[in-house]
Amino acid sequence: MLRTFKYLKPYIIPILFIFIFVGTRAFLDLQLPRIMGEVFDEAVSGKESSIIKSEIIKLGIQMLGITLLSIVVTIVSGFLESRVSAKYAKKLRDEVYTKIQSFSLDELDELTVSSLITRTTNDIQQVQQTVNMLLRMVVLMPFIATGAIIMALTKEPTLSIILVVSVSTLLILIAFVFIVTMPKFGIIQKLVDKLNLVTRENLKGLKVVRAYDMESYQEEKTNKVADDNRKLNIFVNRIFTLMWPGASLIMGLTSVGLAYFAIKFGFIETSSKFTPGDLSALIQYSNRTIMSFMMLTMILIAIPRASISAKRIMQVLDKPLVIYDKKDALVIEDVKGQVEFKNVSFKYPSAEENILTNINFVAQPNKVTAFIGSTGSGKSTLINLIPRLYDTTEGSVLIDGINVKDIKLSSLYEKIGYVPQQGILFKGTIESNIGFSSQSTDESIIKSAHIAQAKDFIENTQDGYQTEIAQGGKNVSGGQRQRLSIARALAKNAKIMIFDDSFSALDYKTDQNLRKALKENLNVTTLIVAQRINTIKDADQIIVLDKGQIVGIGKHDDLLKNCPIYLEIAQSQLSSEELAYAK
Ligand SMILES: Nc1ncnc2c1ncn2[C@@H]1O[C@H](COP(=O)(O)OP(=O)(O)OP(=O)(O)O)[C@@H](O)[C@H]1O
C-alpha cells in the first residue's frame, strides 16, 4: 500500500492543508465537553439566576461559534480529501491503463482480462476509499484520542482507570474482529475476479448458451461463484456489525461506571476540585476516546484490505515488460517494406514445444506473400511476430534488414497495417472507425472504403460515413465488420499490410473484387493468411506451413506440382477442372 503513496506526491500541499484543517477540527472538538462541563457547573453554582443565565448564554455562544467553525473546517477539508483521493485514484488508473496497453499478448493471457478489469476498477476504488479515510482519520483520531485521554486524566486520574479498562475491552473486541475477518479479504477479491470472468464469458457466449439450452447450467456456474461471494461478504459484514453495538455497550457502561464510581466513592462531595461539570466532561472525553479507537480500528481493518488491492495493482505496475523499446531504439523513416524471417523459432511461454521452427523467408516490397496451412499450423502466430505482438524465441524478424526488436515500437506500428482474424470495431461512427489511425486522412478514408468493398453498403446506410457503430460493431454483419476493419488498416497508408485470415467472412464475389482492388491500388508489402486457396492463388509467393514448419514456398502452379500438402489442400477446395487447368 505504501508504494502506491508515491502517487500522492503531487498533492503534498493540499495534504498538508488537510492535516492542518483536521488538526484544527480535533482541537475544536475537544473544547466542547469542557465548555459543556462549565455550563453544568454554572447551572448548579447557586449564583443569582440572572448571572447564571448570562454566563450560560456566553458559554452557549462560545459552543455555537466553535461548532460553526468546526463545520466550515470539516467541509473544506472534506472537499480537499475527496479531491486528492480522486486525483490519486485517477493517476493510479492512468498508470495501470498505460501499463496494460504496453503488455504483450502473453502478459494479458497471464494476468487475464477479467482480473485486469477488476484491478483497474474495484481494486483502485478500494485503495481510493482507504486513502480518503486515511487523510481524514490519520490525524483526527489519534489527536482526539490523545487529547481526550489527557483531558480525562487532568480531570480525575483515579476515575480514568475505568477508561483504561473500557479501552482494553474494546481492543480485545477489535483484535477478535481483526483475526477473524482479515484472511477473508484476499479471498473476496479473488472471487470478484472470478465473478467478473464467468459473467463476461456468459454474456459473450449468450447466443451459444441459448442455442445449446445451457442457460440453467451457466446460471448454476455463475450462482456458485456469486453464492461464495455472498456468503463471505455476509460473514465479514456480520462480524463488523458486531463491533458497533459492542462499542456502544462499552461506551454506555463506561458512562454509567464513571457516574456510579464518582458518586459511590464520593468524588463529587469530598473533592472540591471535581465538580458535576467535570464528571460530564470526563464522560464525554471517555466516549470520544472509545469512538476514536473504533475509528482507528476501521482504518486498521481498511488498510490490510486495501493493501491486498494495492498489491494486485502494483503487480500490474511492477510486471516487467517483455516487449519494450530498447534505449537506443531506432526510428525508421522511408521504409521500403521488405520483411525477412531469419531462422525464426517461437514457443509460447505456457507451452512445452515450439509452435514455429526455423522459419526463413523474405517478403518483398510491392509483392503479395500468402500463408496457407492446416488449422493450428502456426500462421497467425507467425505474422503476429512482425508487429511484435509476441517476440521470437530464436532468430530474428527484419524490416529492411533491421531487427524489429531494435526499432522503436511507435515507429514500427506506424509502418504496419494489421487486420486481425476477427474484425474489431469501436463504438463511434463508420468514419471514426475507418479513420482510427492518426495517419489516416479524409481522402484515405473514402479511398480505402472503396478498396475494401465497403463503399456501397456505407453509402446505402441513411447516415453514410456518420452511421453509428455500436459497441463491438454489433449492428453490422460479420462481413461488413471485416470490410470496415480492412478499410481501417488501408486508411493508415502503411508500408506493410498484414491480413490475418481477414477475408473469411466475405462471399466469393466480394473476396474476388477485394483482391482485385488490392492488387490495383496497394503498392506495399502484403502478407495474407488465408484458408481458401482462391484467396491466395494469385499471390507472388505462397508459403505453406505444416506443424510450425515451412514445407513449401512458391507460386500456386509450382506448389501444386512440388508440395504434396498444398496439393492436398487444393484438392479439397478446387474442382478437378480448376486443378487440371493449373497443371
Ligand atoms: N496464446 C497462446 N498460448 C499457447 N498456445 C497458443 C496460443 N495461441 C495459439 N496457440 C497454439 O499455437 C498453435 C498455432 O496457432 P495459430 O493460431 O498460430 O494457428 P493458425 O495456423 O493461425 O490456425 P487457424 O488457421 O486455425 O487460425 C495452435 O496449436 C494453438 O493451440
The ligand as a Gaussian input file, in Angstrom:
#p B3LYP/6-31G(d) Opt

LIG

0 1
 N       -1.687000     -17.724000     -26.537000
 C       -1.348000     -18.996000     -26.789000
 N       -0.770000     -19.755000     -25.842000
 C       -0.421000     -21.031000     -26.095000
 N       -0.604000     -21.645000     -27.281000
 C       -1.187000     -20.954000     -28.272000
 C       -1.590000     -19.590000     -28.074000
 N       -2.141000     -19.138000     -29.230000
 C       -2.077000     -20.178000     -30.101000
 N       -1.512000     -21.256000     -29.525000
 C       -1.239000     -22.556000     -30.174000
 O       -0.368000     -22.334000     -31.267000
 C       -0.711000     -23.148000     -32.360000
 C       -0.771000     -22.311000     -33.640000
 O       -1.861000     -21.392000     -33.514000
 P       -2.164000     -20.331000     -34.631000
 O       -3.318000     -19.541000     -34.214000
 O       -0.920000     -19.623000     -34.991000
 O       -2.557000     -21.306000     -35.849000
 P       -3.205000     -20.935000     -37.239000
 O       -2.427000     -21.681000     -38.261000
 O       -3.312000     -19.479000     -37.421000
 O       -4.633000     -21.594000     -37.057000
 P       -6.044000     -21.123000     -37.683000
 O       -5.933000     -21.275000     -39.157000
 O       -6.997000     -22.088000     -37.101000
 O       -6.257000     -19.729000     -37.248000
 C       -2.004000     -23.846000     -32.008000
 O       -1.692000     -25.188000     -31.698000
 C       -2.505000     -23.131000     -30.788000
 O       -3.082000     -24.029000     -29.894000

